[in-house]
Amino acid sequence: MEGIGRFYRVGGAMARSAGVFVFVGVLVFWLGVAAAFAQEPPRPTIVVFGDSQAQGLAGGLSRVLLDDPRFRVLNRTHPGAALVHGESEWLAPVQRFVGREKADIAVVMFGANDRLDFRDESGAYVRFRSEPWRAAYAARIGKIFAALGDAGLKVIWCGNPIARSPTYSADMGYINTIYEEETRRFGGQFVSLWSAVADGGGNYAAYGKDRDGVTQRMRADDGIHFTSAGYELIAEKILGMLTTSAANLR
């Protein structure tokens, strides 16, 4: 009986020792995991603002980054939004975001719905392409830059691409000049998408090479928007610009 008692005492001690060993092993494992996460720098966050073109671009960015976690993408676009409409469509989303969330880079794209007359801050009716229209429109762009700049975001403003309609293209070209001018004035980065998909002469083309070099349809049926492949091509262009400066955003 004494031998049996000694056996159980030894066995109990061994079991307790094994339990301690397992506990310590699990603890070390999770401490290692926590340390690995702690050492990994946070991914820069891209937030996208704008209209339906911006919505397509946000989707393109998300798809391109599915297997490439260099950046995190937040979609805060509003299809149909226009700077010629009320502030609730273009300024409020930006103000709401910077008041509640954080990001490192803002990608902005407007203009597809902006070929309209509107009332400026004083209530005066300004006609498209007039000097008062240009000044009032530029002031609205400035409000977006001010809100994003105050929150410390780097701003990338995308111009509109050439369209199938020559008249629409001419109007987009005019609006793009305002975007480029204001972006430079506020220290942002303007990205021209005019010939992102175009033929050899820089003219509108519905088909082009996707980011894998395969020729397919790149523009939507309306001759304005892009297809998914087109938006992915643009997204890759923007990400290529950001990759070299990503380290500075961490």
C-alpha positions in Angstrom: 0.0 0.0 0.0 2.9 2.3 0.8 4.3 1.7 -2.7 1.0 2.5 -4.3 0.7 5.7 -2.3 4.2 6.7 -3.4 3.2 5.9 -7.0 0.1 8.2 -6.8 2.1 11.0 -5.2 4.8 10.8 -7.9 2.2 10.6 -10.6 0.3 13.6 -9.2 3.5 15.6 -9.1 4.3 14.6 -12.7 0.7 15.6 -13.8 1.0 18.9 -12.1 4.4 19.5 -13.7 3.0 18.6 -17.1 0.1 21.0 -16.6 2.4 23.8 -15.7 4.6 23.0 -18.8 1.5 23.1 -21.1 0.3 26.4 -19.5 3.7 28.0 -19.9 4.0 26.8 -23.5 0.6 28.2 -24.4 1.4 31.5 -22.7 4.7 31.8 -24.5 2.9 31.1 -27.8 0.3 33.8 -27.4 2.9 36.3 -26.1 4.9 35.6 -29.3 1.8 36.2 -31.4 1.0 39.5 -29.5 4.6 40.6 -30.0 4.5 39.9 -33.7 1.3 42.0 -34.0 2.8 44.7 -31.9 5.9 44.9 -34.1 3.9 45.0 -37.4 3.3 48.6 -38.4 -0.3 49.6 -39.1 -1.4 49.7 -42.7 -2.0 53.2 -44.1 -5.7 53.8 -44.7 -7.2 55.2 -47.9 -10.6 56.8 -47.8 -12.5 57.6 -51.0 -14.9 60.5 -51.4 -16.9 61.5 -54.4 -19.6 60.4 -56.9 -20.3 57.2 -58.8 -16.9 57.4 -60.6 -15.3 57.5 -57.1 -17.5 54.6 -56.0 -16.2 52.5 -58.9 -12.6 53.5 -58.0 -13.1 52.5 -54.4 -14.3 49.1 -55.6 -11.3 48.8 -57.9 -8.9 49.7 -55.0 -10.5 47.1 -52.8 -10.3 44.4 -55.4 -6.7 45.1 -56.3 -5.7 45.0 -52.6 -7.5 41.7 -51.8 -4.3 39.7 -52.0 -2.0 42.7 -51.3 -2.6 44.2 -47.8 -0.4 47.3 -48.3 -3.4 49.6 -47.6 -6.8 49.5 -46.0 -9.6 51.1 -48.1 -12.8 52.9 -46.8 -15.6 53.8 -49.2 -17.3 57.0 -48.3 -18.7 57.9 -51.7 -22.2 59.0 -52.7 -23.4 58.2 -56.2 -25.0 61.2 -57.8 -23.1 63.6 -55.6 -22.1 66.9 -57.3 -20.3 70.0 -56.1 -23.0 72.1 -57.7 -25.5 70.6 -55.2 -25.9 71.2 -51.5 -23.1 70.7 -49.0 -24.8 67.6 -47.7 -23.6 65.7 -50.8 -20.0 66.7 -50.9 -18.8 68.4 -47.7 -20.9 66.7 -45.0 -19.5 63.2 -45.7 -16.0 64.6 -45.4 -16.8 66.5 -42.2 -18.6 63.4 -40.7 -15.6 61.2 -41.5 -12.9 63.4 -40.1 -15.0 63.9 -36.9 -15.4 60.2 -36.3 -12.8 58.2 -38.2 -9.2 58.3 -39.2 -7.3 57.8 -42.5 -3.9 58.7 -44.0 -4.9 59.3 -47.6 -8.0 60.8 -49.2 -8.8 60.0 -52.8 -11.4 62.4 -54.2 -13.2 62.3 -57.5 -16.1 64.5 -58.6 -17.3 66.2 -61.7 -19.5 63.7 -63.6 -22.7 65.5 -62.6 -21.3 69.0 -62.3 -22.1 70.6 -65.7 -24.9 72.7 -64.3 -25.6 76.2 -63.2 -26.0 76.7 -59.4 -26.3 79.3 -56.7 -23.1 80.5 -55.0 -22.7 81.2 -51.3 -24.4 84.6 -51.7 -27.4 83.1 -53.4 -26.5 84.5 -56.8 -27.2 82.3 -59.8 -24.0 81.4 -61.7 -23.9 79.9 -65.1 -21.7 77.0 -66.1 -18.3 78.0 -67.6 -18.7 81.7 -66.5 -16.0 83.2 -64.3 -18.4 83.5 -61.3 -19.2 79.8 -61.7 -15.5 78.9 -61.8 -14.8 81.0 -58.7 -17.7 79.5 -56.7 -16.8 76.0 -57.8 -13.2 76.4 -56.8 -14.3 77.7 -53.4 -16.2 74.5 -52.8 -13.1 72.4 -53.7 -11.2 74.6 -51.2 -13.6 73.6 -48.5 -13.0 69.9 -49.1 -9.2 70.5 -49.0 -9.5 72.5 -45.8 -11.5 69.8 -44.0 -9.1 67.1 -45.1 -6.0 69.1 -44.5 -7.0 70.1 -41.0 -7.4 66.3 -40.3 -3.9 65.7 -41.6 -4.8 63.7 -44.6 -2.7 63.5 -47.8 -5.1 64.4 -50.7 -5.1 62.8 -54.1 -7.7 64.4 -56.5 -8.6 62.5 -59.6 -9.5 64.2 -62.8 -12.2 62.9 -65.1 -11.4 60.8 -68.2 -12.1 61.5 -71.8 -15.7 60.4 -72.7 -17.4 59.1 -75.8 -19.3 62.4 -76.3 -17.0 65.3 -77.5 -19.2 67.8 -75.8 -19.2 66.0 -72.5 -15.4 65.5 -72.8 -14.9 69.2 -73.4 -16.8 70.1 -70.3 -14.9 67.5 -68.2 -11.7 69.0 -69.6 -12.7 72.4 -68.4 -13.6 71.1 -64.9 -10.4 69.2 -64.7 -8.4 72.5 -65.1 -10.1 73.8 -62.0 -9.3 70.6 -60.1 -5.7 70.7 -61.1 -5.3 74.4 -60.2 -6.9 74.0 -56.8 -5.1 70.8 -56.0 -1.7 72.5 -56.6 -2.8 75.5 -54.6 -3.6 73.4 -51.6 -0.5 71.1 -51.9 -2.4 68.0 -52.9 -1.6 65.6 -55.8 -3.6 65.8 -59.0 -4.0 62.6 -61.0 -5.0 62.9 -64.6 -7.1 60.0 -65.8 -7.9 61.6 -69.2 -6.1 59.0 -71.3 -6.1 56.2 -68.7 -7.9 54.2 -71.4 -7.5 55.7 -74.9 -6.4 54.8 -78.4 -2.9 55.5 -79.8 -4.0 59.1 -80.6 -5.3 59.8 -77.1 -8.9 59.5 -78.3 -11.8 57.7 -76.5 -11.7 54.0 -76.7 -14.1 51.5 -75.2 -11.5 48.7 -75.2 -8.0 48.5 -73.9 -5.5 46.4 -72.0 -6.3 45.6 -68.4 -3.7 45.4 -65.7 -2.7 41.9 -66.8 -2.2 43.1 -70.4 -5.3 41.4 -71.7 -7.5 43.5 -74.1 -11.1 43.7 -72.9 -13.9 46.3 -72.5 -12.7 49.0 -70.2 -15.5 51.6 -70.5 -19.2 51.2 -69.6 -22.1 51.4 -72.0 -22.7 55.1 -71.1 -19.3 56.1 -72.5 -18.5 57.9 -69.2 -17.9 55.3 -66.5 -15.4 52.5 -66.5 -16.0 48.8 -66.2 -14.6 46.8 -63.3 -11.4 46.1 -65.2 -11.1 49.8 -66.0 -11.4 50.9 -62.4 -8.9 48.3 -61.4 -6.4 49.7 -63.9 -6.9 53.2 -62.4 -6.6 51.8 -58.9 -3.3 50.1 -59.7 -2.0 53.4 -61.1 -2.9 55.2 -57.9 -1.4 52.5 -55.7 1.8 52.6 -57.7 2.1 56.3 -56.9 1.5 55.6 -53.2 3.9 52.6 -52.8 7.0 54.7 -53.0 5.7 57.0 -50.2 4.0 54.4 -48.0 6.8 54.3 -45.5 6.3 58.0 -44.9 2.7 57.5 -44.0 3.4 55.0 -41.1 
